């Protein structure tokens, strides 16, 4: 007699995304890290992330569960990065890749699987102009 898999061991068929504008706040960053459950979320799209003095998003527990993806040119562009993505480490790196976009306000990844391909864009558009979209 075959047993039903427990809820803990069932594979999910959904893809859950956490999206938040942190307004560069370290308190909002800490709150996100406490609540971004890697068993419930597959990706996080963050606008205006909190970055440390060397321009990186970090925390002691972050890299244990998440791959941090920065925009193309993050380390060479003098403009502040306004978006990052966190990809759950349970998703094989063979199933996704970053799409090069020359902007600190826009980034994207492409995810491949049995469903085909899907692209996810993370866009920060400042309220005072629409330059990001041009």
N, C-alpha and C positions, 0 to 999 in steps of 0.2 A: 504494500500500500504506500503510495507516494504522498508525502506531506507537503502542505502548502508552505512556501517560503515565508519566514517572518517578515514583518514590515521593515525591520532593520536591514534585511538582506535583499529586499526587492530592489530591482533596478528602476530608477525613475524614468519616466518617458517625457517629462517636462524639462524645461530649461529656465531657471530662475535667475533674474538679473536684479541686483540692488543698484539703484541710481541715487546719487546725492550730491548736492553742492555743499562743500564743507566751508566755503567762505574763508579759506586759509587758516581755519581755527584748529589749534592743537586739541582743544576740548572735544570738538566735533570728530576729529580723527580718532581720538581714544574711544569715544562712544561707538563709532563705526566698527573699530577693531573688536570691541567687546560683543557687539551684536551681529556681526557678519558671520553667521554660522556656516562653515564649509560643508556641513551635511544638508543644508537647505538651499544654499545659493551656489551658482556655477560661475558667476561673473559679477563684478562690480564696475560700474562706470562712474567715475568721480570727476566732478568739476571743481575748480579752485581748490586743489588738494593742499593739505599742510605739508610743506617740504622742510627738511632740516637745513642747517646752514651750508651744507655741501650739495644742496638742491636734490635731495633724494627723499622718497617716502619710506620711512622705516619704523619698525617696532620689533621687539624681541620675538614676538610670535608670528609676525606677518609672513615671512618666507617659509614657515613650516607648512602652511596650507595654501598659499597664494603665490603665483608668479606675477610680479609687478611689471607692467608694460608701460613704457614711456613713449611719447610721440617721437617720430623720426626727427633727428637733430636735437634731441633734448640736451645732450651734453655739449653740443657745439653752438647752439643758438643762444644769443644773449637775452632774448625775451624769456620771461618766466613761463614755465609750463603751466597751462591752465586745465589740462586733462590728464588722467592716468586711467588705466584699466587694471583690474585684478582678475586673473584667471585661476580658477580652482585647479590645484595640482592633480586632482583626480582625473582631469581631462588630459589625455595624452598630448604631448607637444607635437606628435605626428598628425594630430587632427586639427591643428589651428596654426595660423601664422599671422604676423602683423603685416598690414598693407602700408607701404611707404606713402606718407602724405607730408608735404613740406609745410607744416604749421604747428605752432605750439598750442593752438586752440582746437584742433581736429585730429582724431586718430581713429583707426579701424582695425579690426581683425576679421579674418575669414575662417570659419569653422566648417569642416567637412565631415560627413558621416553617411550613414545609410540613407538619410533624407536628401542628400545632395550637398550643395554648398549654401551657406548663408553668411552675409556680412553684417557686422555690428559696428555702428559708428558712434563715437562719443564726441559730442560737439559742445564747446563752450562759446556762447555768443554774448558778448558784453551788451549791457543795456544802452550804452551811449553811442553805439555805431553798429553797422551791419557788415563791417569789413571781413569778418570771418567767412561769410558766405560768398564773397567775391573773389 
